[in-house]
Amino acid sequence: MPSPTLRRRLLRLLAALLTLVLLAAARLVMWSRIGAMDAETAPWQEAQEDTRIAEERTDIALVLRPSEPEPARTGLLFYPGAKVEPGAFAARPSGLVTELGATVVIVDPPLNLSLFDRRAPERFTSLATEVETWLVGGHSMGGVRACGLAEEADALVLFASYCAADLSTTEVPVLSLSGSEDGLSTPVKIAEHRDALPGSAEMVEIAGASHASFGDYGPQSGDGTATIDDAEMDAAVEDAVAGLLRSMP
């Protein structure tokens, strides 16, 4: 048995380690709340008032599905960018619901940090059991999380993001959407990470789009200035995703 002196030292060490863990957790919580970005009122309200969209808010996600009686067969599981609330991404993919008849499930991650959300995708896809074909995607750091789930889905859609995981040897259909005016996930950074994607990946740069153009949460520090309006951005996203769906078996 360890001596009393050794036991005291071990207890002090454990106490010190526990203190460090608690401090790190507290700092993470504080960082997640500093500069957190809320959904802009007008686009969010417009999506809520669109009678073609049936909205459901749960404790883990925001679900947007077509209000028509015909159930959606295609769905997008979407992970928000860091420190941005889920509602800020409701308006941008609304065209996928109204024009393509898809269901969109926007994850509500702990602390608004998708990268640290370790919940299985089935937790969210189970909210729309009628869907047969699932795309997984995300904005910025949310896209990094989506990359880690790509092989569990039918396709991957990156919104101003790139993969840390290497998918180059997979056969996952990939659509990478970027913005010419993005000051964070810049066109250069997107190009530098192209090799992590399959050779068949479709790379679409949206002229005039900034990093924040992929959501509705206001200006973001370090970002460029968008020269594209919301209607044009909605159409660009919708057309690109429609092209991906047409190319899939």
C-alpha positions in Angstrom: 0.0 0.0 0.0 1.2 3.5 -0.7 2.5 5.4 2.3 0.5 8.3 3.9 2.8 10.8 2.3 2.4 9.3 -1.1 -1.4 9.2 -0.7 -1.4 12.9 0.2 0.6 13.7 -2.9 -1.7 11.7 -5.1 -4.7 13.4 -3.6 -3.1 16.9 -4.2 -2.3 15.9 -7.8 -5.8 14.7 -8.4 -7.2 17.9 -6.9 -5.0 20.0 -9.1 -6.0 18.0 -12.2 -9.7 18.4 -11.3 -9.2 22.1 -10.8 -7.6 22.4 -14.3 -10.4 20.5 -15.9 -13.0 22.7 -14.2 -11.2 25.9 -15.2 -10.9 24.7 -18.8 -14.6 23.8 -18.9 -15.5 27.2 -17.4 -13.3 29.0 -20.0 -15.0 27.0 -22.8 -18.4 28.1 -21.6 -17.3 31.7 -21.3 -15.7 31.7 -24.8 -18.8 30.1 -26.4 -21.0 33.0 -25.0 -18.6 35.8 -25.9 -19.5 37.1 -29.3 -22.4 34.6 -29.7 -24.4 35.5 -32.8 -28.2 35.5 -32.8 -30.5 35.0 -35.8 -31.5 38.2 -37.5 -35.2 38.9 -36.9 -36.5 39.5 -40.4 -35.2 36.4 -42.2 -36.0 34.1 -39.3 -39.6 35.5 -39.1 -40.0 35.1 -42.8 -39.1 31.5 -42.6 -41.5 31.0 -39.7 -44.4 32.6 -41.5 -43.9 30.8 -44.8 -47.0 28.5 -45.0 -45.1 26.1 -47.2 -42.9 25.2 -44.3 -43.9 23.2 -41.3 -41.5 24.2 -38.4 -40.9 22.0 -35.4 -38.6 23.0 -32.5 -37.3 20.3 -30.3 -34.7 20.3 -27.5 -32.0 19.0 -29.9 -32.9 20.5 -33.3 -34.9 22.8 -35.5 -36.8 20.8 -38.1 -38.1 22.4 -41.3 -40.3 20.2 -43.5 -42.7 20.7 -46.4 -46.2 21.5 -45.2 -47.6 19.5 -48.2 -49.1 16.1 -47.3 -46.5 14.3 -49.5 -43.7 13.3 -47.1 -40.2 14.4 -48.0 -37.8 11.7 -49.2 -34.7 13.8 -49.0 -33.2 15.5 -46.0 -30.3 17.7 -45.0 -28.8 17.3 -41.5 -27.2 20.7 -40.9 -24.6 21.7 -38.3 -24.4 25.4 -37.6 -21.2 27.4 -37.5 -19.5 28.1 -34.1 -21.3 30.4 -31.7 -24.2 30.9 -34.1 -27.7 30.0 -33.0 -29.6 27.4 -35.2 -32.4 29.8 -36.2 -29.8 31.9 -38.1 -29.6 29.1 -40.7 -33.3 28.6 -41.2 -33.9 31.1 -44.0 -31.0 30.1 -46.2 -32.0 26.5 -46.8 -35.7 27.3 -46.9 -35.7 27.0 -50.7 -34.6 23.3 -50.3 -37.9 22.8 -48.4 -40.2 24.9 -50.6 -38.7 24.2 -54.0 -37.0 20.8 -53.7 -39.4 19.3 -51.2 -36.6 18.4 -48.7 -36.6 18.3 -45.0 -33.9 20.2 -43.2 -32.9 19.3 -39.6 -30.7 22.0 -38.0 -28.8 20.7 -35.1 -28.9 22.7 -31.8 -25.4 21.8 -30.4 -24.3 22.3 -26.8 -22.9 25.8 -26.3 -23.5 26.5 -30.0 -20.4 24.5 -30.8 -21.1 21.8 -33.4 -17.5 20.6 -33.5 -17.9 19.3 -29.9 -21.3 17.7 -30.5 -20.6 13.9 -30.2 -24.3 12.8 -30.5 -24.9 10.2 -33.2 -26.6 11.5 -36.3 -29.5 9.1 -35.7 -30.5 11.3 -32.8 -31.5 13.9 -35.3 -32.5 11.9 -38.4 -35.0 10.1 -36.2 -36.9 13.3 -36.1 -37.8 12.7 -39.8 -38.2 9.0 -40.3 -39.9 9.5 -43.6 -36.6 10.7 -45.2 -34.8 8.0 -47.3 -31.8 10.0 -48.6 -29.8 12.0 -46.1 -27.3 14.8 -46.9 -25.1 15.9 -44.1 -23.6 19.4 -44.1 -22.6 22.4 -42.1 -21.3 25.9 -42.1 -17.8 26.7 -41.2 -16.8 24.7 -38.1 -20.1 22.9 -38.5 -18.9 21.6 -41.8 -15.8 20.2 -40.1 -18.2 18.2 -37.9 -20.2 17.1 -40.9 -17.1 15.8 -42.6 -16.6 13.4 -39.8 -20.1 12.0 -40.5 -19.9 12.0 -44.3 -19.4 8.3 -44.7 -22.6 7.6 -42.7 -24.6 9.8 -45.0 -25.6 9.7 -48.7 -23.7 12.9 -49.5 -21.8 15.8 -47.9 -22.5 19.5 -48.4 -20.0 22.0 -47.2 -21.1 25.6 -46.6 -18.0 27.9 -46.5 -16.1 25.0 -44.9 -13.5 22.3 -45.5 -12.6 18.9 -44.1 -10.0 18.1 -41.5 -10.7 14.4 -42.1 -9.3 12.8 -45.3 -12.2 11.7 -47.6 -10.2 11.6 -50.8 -10.3 7.8 -51.1 -14.1 7.6 -50.4 -16.9 7.6 -52.9 -19.0 10.0 -51.0 -20.7 12.6 -53.3 -19.5 16.1 -52.1 -20.7 19.6 -52.9 -18.4 22.4 -51.5 -20.0 25.8 -51.6 -17.7 28.8 -51.0 -17.9 32.6 -51.3 -15.7 34.8 -53.4 -15.7 37.5 -50.6 -15.3 35.1 -47.7 -12.7 36.5 -45.3 -12.6 33.5 -43.0 -12.9 30.3 -45.1 -11.2 32.1 -47.9 -11.1 30.8 -51.5 -7.4 30.1 -50.9 -8.1 28.0 -47.8 -10.8 26.1 -49.6 -8.4 25.3 -52.5 -5.7 24.3 -50.1 -7.9 21.6 -48.6 -9.3 20.4 -51.9 -7.1 17.3 -51.7 -9.0 16.0 -48.7 -12.1 15.6 -50.8 -12.9 12.9 -53.5 -11.8 13.8 -57.0 -15.5 13.9 -58.0 -16.3 16.6 -55.5 -18.2 19.6 -57.0 -16.6 22.9 -56.1 -18.9 25.9 -56.4 -17.7 29.4 -55.6 -20.6 31.8 -55.2 -19.7 35.2 -56.6 -20.2 38.0 -54.1 -20.8 35.8 -51.1 -19.1 36.3 -47.8 -18.7 33.9 -44.9 -21.9 35.3 -43.2 -23.8 35.1 -46.5 -24.5 31.4 -45.7 -26.6 32.4 -42.7 -28.5 35.4 -41.3 -26.7 36.5 -38.2 -25.2 39.9 -39.2 -21.6 40.9 -39.9 -18.8 38.7 -38.6 -15.3 39.9 -37.5 -12.7 39.2 -40.1 -15.2 38.5 -42.9 -15.3 40.2 -46.3 -18.1 42.4 -47.6 -20.9 40.6 -49.5 -22.1 42.0 -52.8 -24.9 39.4 -53.2 -28.3 39.8 -51.7 -30.3 37.2 -49.8 -32.6 36.2 -52.8 -29.6 35.6 -55.0 -27.8 33.7 -52.3 -30.9 31.5 -51.7 -31.1 30.7 -55.4 -27.4 29.9 -55.7 -27.6 27.5 -52.7 -30.8 25.9 -54.0 -29.5 25.4 -57.6 -26.2 23.9 -56.4 -27.9 21.4 -54.0 -30.5 20.5 -56.7 -27.5 19.8 -59.1 -26.0 17.5 -56.4 -29.3 15.6 -56.0 -29.6 15.1 -59.8 -26.1 13.7 -60.0 -26.8 11.1 -57.3 -27.9 7.6 -58.1 
